[in-house]
């Protein structure tokens, strides 16, 4: 679990991302504010979709630590938190896909457009990683799979 920055209206906002051991995106959240409530909401969302983890590798962010401590307070078996220098490399390398696409955009003009574009970028990244096992999708191109999953009509 880690966060990266995306610029919206000249202000840096956080994009929280979680990946599994194989480097596949588990979940992401692009909140308007960076605080413990946003991190807790991200963890709750990620755990609801992917199950409760035994271990989490994270950086030294104070908001992340506080949120994980709050989650562990309500659990019988606490989540093991690992803060070692190179354990977070998988998610750091995974940020490249987002940064490669958003960097040429320089700056989003609204938070709403930024969150929609980031959701589509994340969806395309997951499609490329083969994270969707829906019938018939594996026979389609990446662009056609994306359009089918996102509900877009692909131009001919």
KAQUIVEN-V726886 format. One record per residue. RES is the residue in three letters. SS is DSSP state (hx for helix, st for strand, lp for the rest). Layout:
BEGIN
res={RES & RES}
ss={SS & SS}
END
This chain:
BEGIN
res={UNK & UNK & UNK & UNK & UNK & UNK & UNK & UNK & UNK & UNK & UNK & UNK & UNK & UNK & UNK & UNK & UNK & UNK & UNK & UNK & UNK & UNK & UNK & UNK & UNK & UNK & UNK & UNK & UNK & UNK & UNK & UNK & UNK & UNK & UNK & UNK & UNK & UNK & UNK & UNK & UNK & UNK & UNK & UNK & UNK & UNK & UNK & UNK & UNK & UNK & UNK & UNK & UNK & UNK & UNK & UNK & UNK & UNK & UNK & UNK & UNK & UNK & UNK & UNK & UNK & UNK & UNK & UNK & UNK & UNK & UNK & UNK & UNK & UNK & UNK & UNK & UNK & UNK & UNK & UNK & UNK & UNK & UNK & UNK & UNK & UNK & UNK & UNK & UNK & UNK & UNK & UNK & UNK & UNK & UNK & UNK & UNK & UNK & UNK & UNK & UNK & UNK & UNK & UNK & UNK & UNK & UNK & UNK & UNK & UNK & UNK & UNK & UNK & UNK & UNK & UNK & UNK & UNK & UNK & UNK & UNK & UNK & UNK & UNK & UNK & UNK & UNK & UNK & UNK & UNK & UNK & UNK & UNK & UNK & UNK & UNK & UNK & UNK & UNK & UNK & UNK & UNK & UNK & UNK & UNK & UNK & UNK & UNK & UNK & UNK & UNK & UNK & UNK & UNK & UNK & UNK}
ss={lp & st & st & st & st & st & st & st & lp & lp & st & st & st & st & st & st & st & st & st & lp & lp & lp & lp & lp & st & st & st & st & st & lp & lp & lp & lp & lp & lp & hx & hx & hx & hx & hx & hx & hx & hx & hx & hx & hx & hx & hx & hx & hx & lp & lp & lp & lp & st & st & st & lp & lp & lp & lp & hx & hx & hx & hx & hx & hx & hx & hx & hx & hx & hx & hx & lp & lp & lp & lp & lp & lp & st & st & st & lp & lp & lp & lp & lp & lp & hx & hx & hx & hx & hx & hx & hx & hx & hx & hx & hx & hx & hx & hx & hx & hx & hx & lp & lp & st & lp & lp & hx & hx & hx & hx & hx & hx & hx & hx & hx & hx & hx & hx & hx & hx & hx & hx & hx & hx & lp & lp & lp & lp & lp & lp & lp & lp & hx & hx & hx & lp & lp & hx & hx & hx & hx & hx & hx & hx & hx & hx & lp & lp & lp & lp & lp & lp}
END
